[in-house]
Amino acid sequence: MTLPVLAPWSGGGITQRARRLAELVTTPLLPADYLDLFSPLRTGADLRGRILQVHSETRDAVTLLIRPGRGWRGHRPGQYVRIGVEVDGVRNWRAYSLTSLTSQAWQTPATPHTPATPRTSPAVRTSARDGNISITVTAIPGGKVSQHLVHHATPGTMIMLDQAAGDFTLPPDPPAKILFLTAGSGITPVMGMLRNAIDSLDDVAVLHSAPNSADVIFGAELRALAARGAIQLIERHTDAGGRVTMDDLAALVPDWAQRQTWACGPAGLLDAAEKHWGATGVADQLHTERFRPTVLATGEGGTVTFVRSGVTLESDGATPLLDAGEEAGVLMPSGCRMGICFGCVVPLRQGAVRDLRNGEITTAASPDPVLIQTCVSAAAGTCDLDL
């Protein structure tokens, strides 16, 4: 093979010359493509992570310990991260709360309680010290990604990562009295807060609901914190006692109205909490995190065509276009699935869609497409998407 003559360099030196030479002899692949094979977590590569461990939490929940690439910028306790996972040859994106310590927990020692006893386990602290992160995933019935991660994820698997996001976090100067109101997987962002800040919190009550004792994610760790006096833990096992209602609140946490509250869980719990806190004049003391948007407006659906995929389907007026497309096998961009991150934005080429949060109708007519968020938009008649 005869290599082409390279033009002289005017500044870049031997490194630039070597790179250009390498690109010529490796065409059509670039050196970056080979580097991704051998060092996918390197600086400059698309942000990825490698699953290091899969730890079972309950019968349908696991914690994944992940080594992020060098581009990872860290997170604040309570935030979430979008991950991209290959399922049946298709990359799907989902958002999960981070449950590990942050690197800042090692850089800034917390003010210890008396007695000064570490309140997080060595295993959890190691994940922060080694630069690793963790997410905890609950398998949702029919959930393509959550089912895959819980039942099929294995150490060594590479995943895509985005930077951490979200504002469901404690302030730098936490309040003296806190209530964490959670149910099911809603405990995950709260556990991230507890693991990082417990030594600097004075009075913490955790009211958590799960079907039974065995279904409490992080159950052993929460009970250990309660046994040490770090938190007041109130468990509600719904199989026996039913769901927590706002009428129960005064009996379970008598001083709830004096506490700043962080609530995360099913939509019904959060809807009831927002109504109750608002009706009692303390709405500013409630902070909520939802895993799915609140659907306030529905209507007639219609025929949806994914033009480039060649897929046409009938969708009702209450199903997000993101869900409808995924169910039909269309490769849909996605992110938080809450209408926050704009990772699901696609062009609406023609037709009408309804914003499920407020009922607003968006229309488009070729050749002037309009960008819409598929996770919070439903068909409002015939619509064509550029997917």
Salt bridges, closest charged atoms under 4 A:
ASP36 OD1 - ARG42 NH2 3.00
ASP36 OD2 - ARG48 NH2 3.93
GLU86 OE2 - ARG91 NE 3.01
ASP162 OD2 - ARG82 NH2 3.02
ASP199 OD2 - ARG125 NH2 3.94
ASP203 OD2 - LYS177 NZ 3.08
ASP203 OD1 - ARG259 NH2 3.00
ASP215 OD2 - ARG59 NH2 2.90
GLU221 OE1 - ARG195 NH2 2.65
GLU235 OE2 - ARG223 NE 2.77
GLU235 OE1 - HIS237 NE2 2.82
ASP248 OD2 - ARG236 NH2 3.47
ASP255 OD2 - LYS177 NZ 2.78
ASP255 OD1 - ARG259 NE 2.95
ASP271 OD1 - ARG290 NH2 2.66
GLU274 OE1 - ARG290 NH2 3.07
ASP323 OD2 - ARG292 NH2 3.04
ASP323 OD1 - ARG337 NH2 2.98
GLU326 OE1 - ARG94 NH2 3.30
GLU326 OE1 - ARG337 NH2 2.86
ASP355 OD2 - ARG357 NH2 2.87
ASP386 OD1 - ARG308 NE 2.98
ASP386 OD1 - ARG349 NH1 3.71
